[in-house]
Amino acid sequence: KYAPWAKDRENHTPEKEEACSPDFIRRYEERTDFIMSVIEKSSGHFLGRVELYGAEWENRTMNVGYWFRQSAPGKRYASEAVTGLVAFAFDFLNASKLNAVWKSDNAPSGKILTRLGFSQTGLQKGLTDPKTGSQYDEYSCSLTR
């Protein structure tokens, strides 16, 4: 719902993610996007992705994004993975500021960002989902080092 580019995410497998690896590696080497697949250690199942994108290297700012399978909520996988992503951005990439957005009808995503210390920086009210026609608000938030 929140990641239209991942519409068949329930069909993702570790093998399909591995097939994407050359593109992910290229983007990593170009320092444009840092995309990481999340695989459940105990089962080997693909759970989702976390990523840093839109890096502005001159001011060390980048965006945080993530999506997880519908079967993964409530198990804290997203929280653990996003925590690791934030640490990677600050400790390895030396980011100074991270930005993220979340939709009002996706409160769990907002809770993750709030728990990590992100602060609300903006709100767009009354946006319309082009696929469903439903209304939502979109919150912007950031975290500085």
N, C-alpha and C positions, 0 to 999 in steps of 0.2 A: 504493500500500500504506500509506503513512504519512500521506496526506492524503485521507481518504475523501470530502471535499467536492469533490475534484478528480478523481473516478474516471474521467472520460473525458478526462483531460488530454492524451492522445495526439491527440485531435481538436481541441485548441485551435489557433487561428490568430491572427496579429496582428489580423485583422479582428474576430474574436470578442472578443479582449481590448479592442479599441477600443470595442466595444459596451458593455463593462462600465465604461468610463471615467467616465460621469456618476455612477455609484455610488461609484467610487474617489475622484473629485473631491469629492463631497459629504462622504465620510468624512474626507478630508484637511482640508477646510474646517472640519468639526466638531472636528477634532483628536482623533478617536477611533482611526482606523487609517490607516496610511500604506502603501498597497499599490502595488507597482511591478512591472510586467511586464518580463521579460527577453527581449529580442529579439536574435538573432544578427545582428551588423552586416553580415557578408559575405553572408549568404543571405536575411535578413529573416524567418527562421523563429522562431516562438515557442518559447522554451526552458523557461520557468517563471516563478515569482513569488518575490519577497522582500517581507516586510512587517514592520512594527512594529505591534503591537496591544496592547490592554489597558493603555493609558497611565494611569499614576497621576501626574498633574501635580503634586500637592502634594509628592511626594518625587522627582519627575523619573525615575521608573522605568517601563520598558516591556518588552514581550516581543518576541523576534525569532523569526520563522518563515520558512520557505522550502520550496519544492518545485520539482522540475525534471523534465522529461520523462525517460523511461527511456532515450532515445537520447542524452542529454546527459552521462552520467557519464564521469569520467576526462579531461574537457576543461578543467577548472578554471573553468567558467562559474559554478558555485555559489560557489566560493571568491571569485572576483572580485566577484560581485554582493553577497554577504554582507559583504565588506570595505567596499564602497561604502555599504551600508545602515548599518553600524556608524558609519562616518564621518558620514553624514547625521544619525544619532541624536545623536551627541555634538557635532558641530560646528554643525549647523543647529538642531536641536531642544533643544540644551543638556541632553540626558539625563545623569543621573549614574550610572545603573545599568541594564544590560540583562540580561534573563533569557532562557534558552532551555532546551529539553528535547530529548533524543534517545533513541531506542530502541537497545538493545544489538544488535539485528540490523540496525542501520543505521550501522555503524562509519564510513563515509565522512562522514556528517553530524557525528559526534563529532570526527573529525579536523579538519574545517573550523573548528569552534568552538575546539578546543584550539590550533590554529595562530594564531587571532586573539587568544588570551590568555584565553579564558573558563576559569574554574576550577570544578571540580565542587563543588556545594553540597548535593547530596542524591542518594539512590538508592532507588528503589522496586523491590523484587525480586519476581519471580514473578507479574507481571501477565499477564492473558489477553486476547488479541485477540478481541473478540466475533465477528468475521467468520470467522476461521480456527481459533480455539481454540488457536493456538500461544502458547507462553509467551515472555515477554521481560522484561527489566529496563528501567527508564526512569531515565535520568540527568538531573538538573537541574544547571544551571551558570549562572554569572553573570560579568559583566565590568563593572568600575567604571571610571569616568573617572579 
